[in-house]
């Protein structure tokens, strides 16, 4: 597990989120990391913008699902 993921999970624990909610918040980050092909803590605004366009235009995600990713 990467240091970034460990910190994020610790943050979610401190917020009191259930295990299921933690997974729901972590999954979009994992998918983004796979798309980015590196840790998301190194992303640029342009890369984030391109990813959101990819989700909207190519994956055709509903706005509600897109908001979860945001």
VEXDREN-2710 file (C-alpha; in Angstrom, 1 decimal):
% VEXDREN-2710
k/r/px/py/pz
1/UNK/0.0/0.0/0.0
2/UNK/1.4/3.4/-1.0
3/UNK/2.0/6.1/1.6
4/UNK/-0.6/8.3/0.0
5/UNK/-3.3/5.5/0.3
6/UNK/-2.3/4.9/3.9
7/UNK/-2.7/8.6/4.7
8/UNK/-6.1/8.8/2.9
9/UNK/-7.4/5.8/4.7
10/UNK/-6.3/7.2/8.0
11/UNK/-8.1/10.5/7.1
12/UNK/-11.3/8.5/6.3
13/UNK/-11.0/6.6/9.6
14/UNK/-10.7/9.9/11.5
15/UNK/-13.8/11.2/9.8
16/UNK/-15.6/8.1/11.1
17/UNK/-16.6/6.7/7.8
18/UNK/-17.7/3.0/7.6
19/UNK/-15.5/0.5/5.7
20/UNK/-18.0/0.5/2.8
21/UNK/-17.9/4.3/2.6
22/UNK/-14.1/4.2/2.7
23/UNK/-14.1/1.7/-0.2
24/UNK/-16.5/3.9/-2.1
25/UNK/-14.2/6.9/-1.7
26/UNK/-11.0/5.0/-2.4
27/UNK/-12.2/3.2/-5.6
28/UNK/-12.3/6.4/-7.8
29/UNK/-8.8/7.3/-6.7
30/UNK/-7.6/3.8/-7.6
31/UNK/-9.2/4.0/-11.0
32/UNK/-7.7/7.4/-11.6
33/UNK/-4.2/6.1/-10.6
34/UNK/-4.5/3.4/-13.1
35/UNK/-5.6/5.8/-15.8
36/UNK/-2.8/8.2/-14.9
37/UNK/-0.2/5.4/-14.6
38/UNK/1.3/6.9/-11.5
39/UNK/0.5/8.3/-8.1
40/UNK/-2.3/10.9/-8.2
41/UNK/-0.3/13.1/-5.8
42/UNK/1.8/14.2/-8.9
43/UNK/-1.1/15.1/-11.2
44/UNK/-1.5/18.4/-12.9
45/UNK/-4.8/20.3/-13.4
46/UNK/-4.7/19.5/-17.1
47/UNK/-4.4/15.8/-16.4
48/UNK/-7.4/16.0/-14.0
49/UNK/-9.4/17.9/-16.6
50/UNK/-8.6/15.3/-19.3
51/UNK/-9.6/12.4/-16.9
52/UNK/-12.9/14.0/-16.1
53/UNK/-13.6/14.5/-19.8
54/UNK/-12.6/10.9/-20.4
55/UNK/-15.1/9.8/-17.7
56/UNK/-17.9/12.0/-19.1
57/UNK/-17.4/11.6/-22.9
58/UNK/-15.9/8.1/-23.3
59/UNK/-17.1/6.2/-20.3
60/UNK/-20.4/8.2/-20.4
61/UNK/-20.8/8.4/-16.7
62/UNK/-23.8/10.1/-15.3
63/UNK/-23.2/13.5/-13.6
64/UNK/-24.0/11.9/-10.2
65/UNK/-21.3/9.3/-10.7
66/UNK/-18.9/11.9/-12.1
67/UNK/-19.4/13.9/-8.9
68/UNK/-18.2/10.9/-6.9
69/UNK/-15.0/10.9/-8.9
70/UNK/-14.6/14.6/-8.4
END
